[in-house]
Amino acid sequence: MSEIPYKIYLTENELPTHWHNIRAVMPEQPDPMLHPGTMKPCVKEDLLPLFCEGVVEQEMNSTDEFIEIPREIRDFYKMYRPSPLVRAYCLEKELGTPAKLYYKFEGNNTSGSHKLNSAAAQTYYAKKQGVTHLTTETGAGQWGTALAMSCVFFGVDLTVYMVKISSEQKPYRKICMETYGAKVVPSPSDTTDSGRKILAENPGTGGSLGCAISEAIETAVKTPNCRYVLGSVLNHVLLHQSVIGQETKAACDMYGIAPDVIIGCAGGGSNLGGLISPFMADKLRGKNNIEFIAVEPASCPSLTRGRYAYDFGDTARTTPLMRMYTMGSGFIPSPNHAGGLRYHGMSPILSKLYHDGHIKAKSYVQSEVFEEAVRFARAEGTLPAPESAHAIKAAVDEALRCKETGEARTILFGLSGTGYFDLAAYDSFNRKTMTDHVPTDAELEKGFETLVKV
């Protein structure tokens, strides 16, 4: 076996030619989306007024394990893929652990995160359909930046509703999106009916992804030749992100790396879902016994403290209902710095896998997450995104446990993006002005009260 290098790259010719559809392998399917008017399972025609036809077909596909990636998208991927699988030798030394640490690094593109994998795909299908305008939401700004990049590449106009507190904390993300030609609106805003309603009910709110989704959807349905695109949660987004897991598995197979545990941060689920997809398929077939861990902020703990229930995907309650682990669509999380994880619900796919015991979940307060983010930056030289740092925290905890027990486990985690637009958060941590908020049971109950009885 060859000596394992610091960074393992596939060649351009080894890039995946198909996305991996984990739904085709799951023993039990996630419960179907429900039409909010009829409470019956959604059919393709229900989704076409909102989403592009190409992604609707993928959203409804539960039978084809592999779905071909169009040549135009693969050519776009070649601009920044494959991404490296990195052996964290320096972090291992810093921790003094017998564990082997690896991370899949998705921050080596201008958007700074994994989000470009689905942004390129969704924009391609919009262009192919003749759609001229897209709307979306963004939390920390990685998704909005990625979509702005792909929209200018394919020649589609874009309006981004950015969670207000994130637009204030991360102004350079907003500037980056605008540089690529996107129109950016802090949300909730007074430009939509749903935004005005949210502001009337929650004066001074910093917003949430649920609020921004409501505004983006309203604009999409009121704008001619426009569609809405989403950066996480839905089946087709996790499908597009499976290029992460397939590259990772190919690199592991190349060097005989057998992960004992795979860890990823989880807000809506796209990063973790994409990373674990082919590994989870093998586990479901009895080919491995990998432990999968989803890591979320304690301030928005949908898996660890949420309820498995049907819920709306947005605050204004306009989307189809999805059965997922959720805090309730009315839940407004605290303005913590991991803006990409401030979503009230979790992907129906990951929710089902978690509910059936195939995934574990942990949550951390942000100060302990940033402590490990700084340790990682000093050891490995890359400043991680606050979202990604949640995975780092869990990986470090596991590595330190191995130090105590003497186990030489192989730990693999997703470094989903960089934190160079998140310096205000690091400044807050460095100056010891960062605060931690863990919602009380009473606060959670307010969100649960907004759940629909189905």
N, C-alpha and C positions, 0 to 999 in steps of 0.2 A: 504494500500500500504506500502511495506517495506521501511524503511529509505534508502536513496540512499547512498551507500558507496563511498569512494574515488575512488576505482577501481572496475569495474564490469568485471568479467571474466565468460565466458561460460565454461562449462565442455568439456572435450575431446569428449564426446559422442554427444555434441551439435554443433560440427564443421560442416560447410556446406558439403553436399555430392554432390552438383551440383553447377556449376557456373551459374550466372545469365546473360542472353543475352538481354541487353536493346534494341537491334535492333528489336527484335520480338515484342516490345511494341510500338515503335515509330510510330506516325501517318503517317509520311513521312520518307522514307529511305534516308540516305546520298547518294549522287550521286556515281555511281560505279567508281572503279579504271579504268583508261584507259591504254591500251597498248601503250607505247610511239612510237612504229613503225607504228601501224595501226590506232591509236586513237579510237579503238573500246573497249567496256567494256571487262575487263580481265575475262578470264575463268580459271578454276582450273589448266588446263594444262600450262597456262602462268606463274603461280607462282611456280610450282613444281621444276623447276631447281634451284630456289633460296631458298625456304623455305621447311621445312619438311611437309609431307603429312597431318599429324594429325592437325597441326595448319592451313594449307591451308583450310581444311574442315571447321574449326571453323571460319576462316576469311570470308568465303563466306556464312555462315549460318545466315539468317535473319528471320527464321521461328520458331526455337525452343527456347522458353524462358529459359528453363533450360537444361543444358548440363552436363552429369554426369562427376564427377571428378574421374579419375581412382584410384583404391585402392593404387597403388604405390605412387602417388602424395599426396594422403591424409595421407599416413604414413609419408611422408617427412614433410608435413605441421605440423604434431603432434610434431615435434622437437621444434617448436617455436610458434605455434598457439594453442589456440586462443590468440590474443593480447588484451590488456585491453582497455576498454572505461573508461576514467578518468574524474572525476568531478574536475574542476580546482578551488577548494575552495580558495586556497591561492591567486591565481590571481584575483579572484572575490573580495577578501578582499583588495588586493593591489589597485585595481581600484575603489573600493567603489561603485560598480555598483549593481543595483537590478537584472541585467541579470544573467542567469544561464549559465555557460560555461562548455562545455565538449569537450574532444579531444580523438580521436582514435589514439593510440600510436603504430606505426609500427616499432619502432626502437629497439625492444627487441630481435634482432638476430644479429649474428656476422657481417653480411653485413651492419647492421645499418639502414636499410630502408625497405620499402614495396616491393622492386624490387625482392626479393626472391620468391614471390608468382608466378610470371610468369617465372622466370629463371628455377625453378624446373620443371614447366610444359613443357616448350619448350625443355629442355634437355631430359626429359623423352621421348618425342615423337621422338627426334633425336635418342636416344639409341634404341627405339623400332623399328625404321626404319633401323637400322644398320649403321647409320652415325657415322663416327669416329672422325670428326673434325668440330668445329664450329668457326665462326668468328662473331665479333660484334664490336660496338662502345660504348664508354662511355664518359659522360661529366665529372661530378664531381667524378665519380668512383663508385657510389653506385651500378649501374647496372653491371658494370664489376666485382665488388667484389661478388655480388650475383651469377652471372653466373659462376665465377670461383669456388665458393662453390658447386654449383649444378653439374658442369662438373666433378669435382673430385669425387663426390659422385656416379655419374652414369658411370664414366669411359670413358669420352669423352674429347679429346684434345681441347684447346681453344686458340685463338689469339684475343687480344683486342686492338683496335685502340682507344687510349685515347686522347681526345682533348689536344693539346700541352700545352696551357696555364694552363689547369687544372692539367696536370701531373707535371708542375712546381710549382703550388700553393699547390698541395696536394700529395706530394711524398709518404706519408705513405699509401695512397690508392693503389698506384702502388705496393708498397712493399707487401701489403696484398694480392693483386691479384696474385703476383708472388709466395707468400708463398703457395697459394692454387694450384699452378702449371700452371697458365696462362702465356702466352707470351704477354707482353705489349709493344706496339709501339706508341710513341707520334705522333700525327697526326696534320697536314699533314707531311708525311715522304717521303723519297726518295726510299722507298721499293716498290711503286706501280706507275703505269703510271698516275693514277688520282692524287696521291699525288705530284708527280713531276710537273704536269701541274698546280696545285693549287699554289705550291711554286713559279713557274715561273711567274705566274700572280699576286701573292700577296707576295712578298719577306718579310720575317720576320713576317708573320702572326702567331697569336696565335692559329689559327684554329677555327673550329666550329663543332657542331655535324653533320652538313651536309657534311663537309669534311671527317670526320671520317667514316661516313656511306659509302661514295664513296669508300674508301680504303677497308673497310670490305667486301663490296659486290664484288669488283674486286678480292680480294683474295679468296672469297668463290667460285666464278665461275671458277677460274683457278686452284683450289686445288682439287684433286681426293677425292671423297666420303666426301665432305664438304658441309655444308649449312650455311646460314646466319640467325642470330636471332636478333630481335629488342626488345628494352626494353620499348618502349612506342608507342604512335601514332596509331598503327594498331588495328583493331577490336579485334583480338584474345588476344592481351595484356590487353586491358580493360576488356575483358571477364574474364581472369585469376584473375585480381585484384578485381573482384566483391566479392571475399571472404571477403574483408574489409567491404564493405557495408552491406553484409548479416549478418556478426557478429555484426556490429554496430546496425542494425535494431533489431536483436534478443535481444540485451542487452537493447535497448530502450523500446521494447515491454515488457520486463521482469519487468521493473520498472516504466512503464507508462510515459516515457520521450517522449515528442512530440516536436521535433526541429522546431523552426520558421525559422531558417536560417542554411544552411550547407555551409561551406567554405573550399576550398582546393587550394593549389598552383597548377599552371598549366604551364607546359613547353611543353611536348608532349601530356599530358592528362591522363596518366595511373592512377596516384594517385587519382585525382579528379573523373575520370570516374568510378573507382572501388568503391570509397566511396559513390557516389550518386546513383549508379545503381538501387537498389531496391526502394529507396525513390522516385527517378524520375519516376519509373514505376507506383507507386501509384499516383503521381501527374498527370501523363498523363491519368490515369484512373479516375481522379477527386476525389481521396481519401484524398488528403492533399493540402495545399497551401504553401508549403515550398519555401523559396527564396534560390536559389542556386547561389553562387558567385565563379567565377574563378579568381585567383589572379596571376598576372604575373609581371616580372620585367619591369620597364619603359625602360630599355635598349634593350629589345627584346619583344615589345608589339604586338604580332601577333593578339590577339583578339581585343584589344582596338584601334590599329592603322593599322592593316593589312587589306588585301583585301580577300574577299571570292572568290577564284578562283582555277582553276586547276593548280597544281604545282608539280614539282619533289620533292621527299623526300630527295634528296642529292644534293650536290654542283656540282658533275660531271654529273648530269642529266641522271642517268642510271636506276632509279627506275620507276615503273608505276606512272602515274599521278594521284594525289588525289585532290579532291575538298575540300579545307580547308581554314581556315583563315591563311594567310601566309604573310611573309615579302618578299618573293621571295627567291628561292633557292640560289641565288647569294649573299644574305645578310650575312655579317660577323658581328656578334654582338660584342660589346665591351667586354673586358675580365673581366666582373664582377665576383663576387665570387659564385654566385648561378649557378654553372656550369650545373646543371641538368635542368635548365630552359632556356638555351641558344640554343634553337632550333627555326628555322625560321617558322615552321608551327605548327598547332594544329590538334589533332585527328579529322578525318572526322565526327565521332559521336558527339563529343563535339561541333565542328564547326556548325554542322547542328542544334543541340539543341540551341546553342547561336543565330544562324541566325534566328531561328523560335521564339525567345523570351523566351525560357524556362530557360535560364541561363543568369546571369549578369556577368560583368567582371570589374576588377579594376587593376590598375598598380601602383607600388611604386618604388621610387629610393632606392638603396640598403642601404644608411645610415639610413633612417627612418625605414627600415626593421630590421636592426641590433639593432637599439635602442629598439625595442620591443622584439627582440630575447634575449637581455640582461635582460630586465625586466622579461621576462618569466623564464629565467634560475634562476634568483635570487628568484622568487616567488615559482616556481614549482619544482626546483631542477634538471631539465633535460636541457642539452645544446642542443638546436634545430639545425637541419641542416639549412643552409641559405635558401634552397628552402622552407622548412616547415615554416620558419619565415615569409614568405610572407602571409601565411594563418593566422598566429598569429597576424600580423599587422592589417589585415582586421577585425579579430575577436575583437581585442582590440578597434578599431575604432567603431565598432557596439556596444560594451559594454559601451563605454563612451557616445555614443549617447543615450543609454538607461538611463544612469545616468542623462542626461540632461532632458529627457522626462518623466522619472519615469516608463518607460515600463519594465516589468520583462520578457523580451523575452528569449527564450532558444536558445543558439548559440552553434552549434557543428562544430568543424573543424578537419581537418586531420593533425596530427603531423606525417608526413610521414617518418621521420628519425632523427637521432642524428647528432650533429655537432662536434664530438670529433676528426675527421680527418680534420676539417676545422678551426683549431686554428690560422692559419696564417691570415685568414679573420677576426677573432675576434681580433687578435693582431692589424691589420690594423685599425679596428674600435676604439679599445681602445686607440691607439696612435694618433687618429685623422688624419691619413694619407689616409683614405678611400676617394675615389672620386666617384662622381655620373655622369653618362653619359646618357643623353637622346638624342636619334638620332634626327637630324633635318629632316624636310620634304625632303630636298635635299638628305640626306643620305638614307632615306627610298625609295626615287624614284629610286635610283641606284639598289636597290633590286627588286623593282617592274618591272624595265625594263627587268629583266631576266625571267619574267612570260611568259608562252607559250600562244599564242592565240588559244583558243579551241572554 
